[in-house]
Amino acid sequence: MTLTVPIKGFVLSICLLAAAAVMPVAAQAAGATLTHGSVTGKITYVGGSTVTIRTAGRPRGVINVLTTAADRLSAKDLPYVYGGGHAEAGIASIGIKGPGHNGRRIGFDCSGSVAAVLAAAGLWPAGSGVPNDAGVIQQLLQEKLIARGPGRAPDEVTLYDDPGVHIFMNIDGRFFGTSDGGGGDPSGGPTWIDDGAPDSWDHVYKRYHVLASVLRSTTTSGNSFTFQTGASPVIAAGAETGDTVTISYGETRSGSMTATAIQYAGARTVTGTVSSIAPAGSAVTIQTAGGTVVTFATAAVTDLIGGLQIGDGVQVTYSTDISGLLVPHVVVIVSTPSPPTAPTPPVTAPSVTRRA
């Protein structure tokens, strides 16, 4: 039987292990820290050295989630740090050179604060990078989450943006941000602004409201957790946004969490032998011991399959996505073909010269 499965948009990871050391589902990190626990959730962001997941939460209104997130940030009493919160949405950071930055202090700036609250309600990708204020507005417009003009009571969320200068927001009549640009404390971190935000009337601030259809929806956003994968990037090479995973982790001395294994919900494993590799690495076909042939499209990951050879024994861990396609997460080379044996030259009897 032949099964041809075109697969697009996946990342294929390859490592070489002895057959006895093959692990069926989880991708393991070499030399990782001792496992302290595990967390299950959906992947919301995959970066070069991090992966972020969001745990399941109970259904709640978007405005309630925004308000709760603003309450939590305000209670932390974090400082203002230029560029803080931009590396990963919702995560305080040391930022870049500018007001409040000393290379050690962690906090948020204006757009980092707004993005953190939006991310809590699923209106911004949790764990992803955050551009400046104008970039935040541009992305929200492109995703059709906001429109020009202020929101209308009683249910309103309005963003106030002075492009390239400052941004803050109004959640159901209460202002939130690092300041309102004037009347608030310009050196303070994210908090509720209780001075009436007089600058919200300034003509330099462009107003954008979150669409009523978005505010009427519910979100089941839970907590977001970011794990480091830099020490073993192959561990998350097959991870994609939307995958439901369980991540086992260890904690480093600095307090960050390092992923030690990733298990994919509903993942299955198939083992076979590489039977063909298309020109330029656009496709790889394997044949199982039972005769099933599976073809994977690999044009987007040619740099990761450069070590594959025809005859390699491989083990593929994969899931089925919502469109019915099989999506590989891990490919392990379990055996390689033996090098050809050089032919033995024929043995000829030595010639004998006879003399009369």
C-alpha positions in Angstrom: 0.0 0.0 0.0 1.2 3.5 -0.8 0.4 6.5 1.3 1.6 9.9 0.0 1.1 12.8 2.5 2.1 16.3 1.4 3.0 18.3 4.5 3.6 22.0 4.6 4.7 24.5 7.2 6.4 22.0 9.5 9.8 21.9 11.0 11.7 18.6 10.9 14.3 17.8 13.6 17.0 15.2 13.1 19.4 13.6 15.6 21.5 10.5 15.5 20.9 7.9 18.3 21.8 4.3 18.8 18.9 2.0 18.2 18.7 1.1 21.9 18.4 4.8 22.9 15.4 5.6 20.7 12.7 7.5 22.5 9.2 7.1 21.0 7.4 10.4 21.6 9.3 13.0 23.6 12.1 15.0 22.2 14.9 14.9 24.8 17.4 17.6 25.6 21.0 16.5 25.9 22.6 17.4 29.2 19.5 19.2 30.5 18.9 20.2 34.1 17.1 17.9 36.5 13.4 17.8 35.7 11.4 19.7 38.3 7.9 19.3 36.9 5.8 19.5 33.8 3.2 21.9 32.3 0.5 21.1 29.7 -0.9 23.7 27.3 -1.0 25.0 23.7 2.0 26.5 22.1 1.5 30.2 21.4 5.1 31.1 20.3 8.2 29.3 19.1 11.4 31.4 19.0 15.0 30.7 18.2 15.7 29.8 21.8 12.3 29.7 23.6 8.9 28.2 23.4 5.8 29.6 25.1 2.7 27.7 26.0 -0.6 28.8 27.5 -2.5 26.6 29.9 -6.2 26.0 29.7 -8.4 28.4 31.6 -12.1 28.8 32.3 -14.3 30.8 29.8 -14.3 34.5 30.7 -15.3 37.7 29.1 -12.4 39.6 27.3 -12.9 42.7 29.4 -12.7 40.7 32.6 -9.5 39.1 31.5 -8.0 42.5 30.5 -9.0 44.0 33.9 -7.5 41.1 35.8 -4.3 41.3 33.9 -4.0 45.0 34.6 -4.7 44.4 38.3 -1.9 41.9 38.5 0.6 44.1 36.7 -0.3 47.0 38.8 0.1 45.0 42.0 3.6 43.9 41.1 4.8 47.6 41.3 7.3 47.1 38.5 9.5 50.0 37.4 9.5 51.7 34.0 12.3 50.3 31.8 12.8 51.5 28.3 12.2 48.5 26.0 11.0 46.4 28.9 8.5 43.7 28.0 9.4 43.8 24.3 11.4 40.6 24.0 8.4 38.4 25.0 4.9 39.8 25.4 3.8 39.7 29.0 7.3 39.1 30.4 9.2 41.9 32.2 12.7 42.4 30.9 15.8 44.6 31.3 15.0 46.4 28.0 17.6 48.5 26.2 19.6 51.6 26.9 17.2 54.4 27.8 15.2 55.7 30.8 15.1 53.2 33.7 17.7 50.8 32.1 20.7 49.8 34.1 21.3 46.3 32.7 19.8 44.5 35.7 16.4 46.1 36.5 13.4 44.4 34.9 10.2 46.1 34.0 8.0 47.4 31.2 7.7 50.5 29.0 4.4 51.8 27.6 3.9 49.5 24.7 5.3 46.6 26.6 2.7 47.2 29.3 -0.2 47.5 26.8 0.9 44.3 25.0 1.1 42.4 28.2 -2.5 43.1 29.0 -3.6 42.3 25.5 -1.7 39.1 25.5 -3.4 37.9 28.7 -6.8 38.1 26.8 -5.4 36.4 23.7 -5.4 39.7 21.7 -1.7 39.5 21.2 0.5 36.4 20.8 1.8 35.5 24.3 5.5 35.2 24.3 6.1 36.8 20.9 8.0 40.0 20.4 6.5 43.4 20.8 7.2 46.3 18.4 6.9 50.0 19.3 3.5 51.6 19.9 2.8 52.3 16.2 3.7 48.7 15.4 1.3 47.4 18.0 -1.5 49.5 16.5 -0.6 48.4 13.0 -0.8 44.7 13.8 -4.1 45.0 15.7 -5.6 46.9 12.7 -4.3 44.2 10.3 -5.9 41.5 12.5 -9.2 43.5 12.5 -9.2 43.5 16.3 -9.5 47.3 16.6 -10.9 50.3 14.5 -10.3 54.0 14.5 -12.1 56.1 17.1 -12.8 55.8 20.8 -14.9 53.0 22.3 -18.4 53.6 23.7 -19.6 53.0 27.2 -20.4 50.9 29.1 -18.3 48.2 27.5 -15.2 49.8 26.0 -11.5 49.3 25.5 -9.7 52.2 23.8 -6.0 52.6 23.0 -4.5 56.1 22.9 -1.4 56.4 20.7 1.0 59.2 20.0 2.8 57.4 17.2 6.4 56.7 18.1 6.1 58.5 21.4 3.6 56.9 23.9 0.6 54.6 24.2 -1.8 53.8 27.0 -5.3 52.4 27.3 -8.8 52.7 28.8 -10.6 49.5 30.1 -14.2 50.2 30.9 -13.6 53.8 31.8 -10.4 53.2 33.8 -7.0 54.2 32.3 -4.0 51.9 32.4 -0.4 52.2 31.3 3.0 53.5 32.5 1.5 57.0 32.4 -1.0 59.0 30.4 1.8 61.0 28.9 1.6 63.9 31.2 -0.5 63.8 34.4 0.7 60.4 35.5 4.1 59.4 36.8 6.5 59.2 33.8 9.0 57.2 35.7 6.5 54.6 36.9 5.9 51.1 35.5 2.5 49.6 34.5 -0.4 50.6 36.8 -3.9 52.0 36.8 -3.8 55.8 36.1 -6.1 57.6 38.5 -5.6 61.2 37.4 -8.4 61.3 34.9 -5.9 61.0 32.0 -6.2 64.6 30.7 -3.9 63.8 27.8 -6.5 61.4 26.4 -8.1 64.5 25.0 -4.9 65.8 23.4 -5.2 65.9 19.6 -1.7 64.2 19.3 -3.2 61.0 20.5 -5.0 58.9 17.9 -7.8 56.8 19.4 -8.6 53.1 18.5 -11.2 51.0 20.0 -11.4 47.2 20.4 -14.3 46.0 18.2 -17.5 45.2 20.1 -17.6 41.8 18.5 -14.2 41.0 20.1 -15.3 42.3 23.5 -18.5 40.2 23.4 -16.5 37.0 22.8 -15.1 34.8 25.6 -11.6 33.6 26.1 -10.3 30.6 27.8 -6.8 32.0 28.1 -4.9 30.5 31.1 -1.4 31.3 32.3 1.5 31.6 29.9 4.9 29.9 30.5 8.1 30.4 28.5 10.8 27.8 28.5 14.4 28.1 27.3 15.5 25.7 24.6 18.8 27.4 23.5 21.0 24.7 25.1 19.3 22.1 22.9 17.4 23.8 20.1 16.5 20.5 18.4 14.1 19.8 21.3 11.6 22.3 19.8 12.5 22.1 16.2 9.3 20.3 15.3 7.0 22.5 17.5 4.3 24.6 15.9 1.9 27.2 17.2 -1.3 25.5 18.2 0.2 22.2 19.2 -1.0 20.8 22.5 2.1 19.7 24.4 3.4 18.7 27.8 6.7 20.2 28.6 9.0 18.8 31.2 11.4 21.3 32.6 14.2 22.0 35.0 15.1 25.3 36.6 18.4 27.1 36.2 20.2 29.1 38.8 18.9 32.3 37.2 15.4 31.1 37.7 14.5 30.5 34.1 12.8 27.3 33.1 14.7 25.0 30.6 12.7 22.5 28.6 14.0 18.9 29.0 11.4 17.1 27.0 8.3 17.8 24.9 5.5 15.4 24.4 2.8 16.1 21.8 -0.9 15.2 22.6 -2.1 12.4 20.4 1.3 11.9 18.8 2.0 8.7 17.0 5.2 7.1 15.7 6.1 5.5 12.4 9.4 3.7 11.6 10.8 3.1 8.2 13.7 3.3 5.8 14.4 6.3 3.6 13.7 5.1 0.1 14.1 8.3 -1.9 15.1 12.0 -1.5 13.8 14.3 -4.2 16.1 16.8 -6.0 17.0 19.8 -3.8 15.5 18.0 -0.8 11.9 18.9 -1.7 10.5 15.6 -0.5 11.6 12.6 1.5 10.0 9.1 1.2 10.2 6.4 3.7 9.0 2.8 3.5 7.8 0.9 6.6 8.6 -2.7 7.3 5.0 -3.5 6.4 5.4 -1.9 2.9 3.6 1.4 3.5 5.2 4.3 1.8 5.0 7.8 3.3 6.2 10.9 1.5 6.9 14.1 3.4 7.3 17.5 1.7 10.6 19.0 3.0 11.3 21.9 0.7 11.1 24.3 3.7 13.6 22.4 5.8 16.3 21.3 3.4 19.0 22.6 5.8 17.7 20.1 8.5 17.6 17.1 6.3 21.0 17.4 4.7 22.4 14.5 6.7 19.7 12.0 5.5 20.7 9.3 3.1 18.8 6.7 1.2 18.8 3.5 3.3 18.8 5.4 6.7 16.4 3.9 9.2 14.3 6.6 10.7 11.6 7.0 13.4 9.1 9.8 12.9 6.9 11.2 15.6 3.9 13.1 14.2 0.4 14.4 14.8 -2.6 15.0 12.6 -3.5 18.7 12.2 -7.0 20.1 11.9 -6.8 19.8 8.1 -6.0 16.1 8.3 -2.3 16.4 7.4 0.3 14.4 9.3 2.7 16.9 10.9 6.1 15.5 12.0 7.6 16.8 15.2 10.7 14.6 15.5 12.8 12.5 13.1 15.4 10.2 14.7 17.9 8.4 12.6 18.1 4.9 14.2 20.4 3.2 11.7 22.6 4.0 8.7 23.4 1.8 5.8 26.7 -0.1 6.1 29.4 1.2 3.7 29.9 -1.0 0.7 32.6 -3.6 1.0 35.4 -3.3 -1.4 35.6 -6.3 -3.8 38.4 -8.7 -3.1 40.8 -8.9 -6.0 41.0 -12.4 -7.7 43.9 -14.5 -6.6 46.0 -15.9 -9.5 48.6 -18.6 -9.3 52.1 -17.3 -9.7 53.6 -18.0 -13.1 56.4 -20.6 -13.3 59.0 -20.5 -15.9 60.4 -23.8 -16.9 63.8 -24.2 -18.6 64.9 -27.2 -20.6 
